[in-house]
């Protein structure tokens, strides 16, 4: 199993306790010491929990985050994301800016992206994908 960056949708399923995702995380942690998530995913999850005032889940997420790796948005990842967005927009198939940023972080850190949104991210050249829900 290659090192991976976990996308927001998969992390949400893990935090909900979806059995097949929990099993995949456990399997991943046998080979690696932590789960990688981007600062963008951290923001998206945090934003959702604060909006819902989900205090118990927020505490669980904060503890989870402290035990794992939150990858920053670097200048290199930002350039990669901008290139992705520009290329996709030119061919009339743009994706959202946050998804471009997540993909940029994955690519600059040489990580495959674990997501349930394969159709969306498969437009990005060179991005390796995996789905822990299937």
Secondary structure, 3 states (H helix, E strand, C coil): CCCEEECHHHHHHHHHCCHHHHHHHHHHHHHCCCCEEEHHHHHHHHHHHHHHCCHHHHHHHHHHHHHCEEECCCHHHHHHHHHHHHHHHHCCCCCCHHHHHHHHHHHHCCCEEECCCHHHHCCCCCCCEECCCC
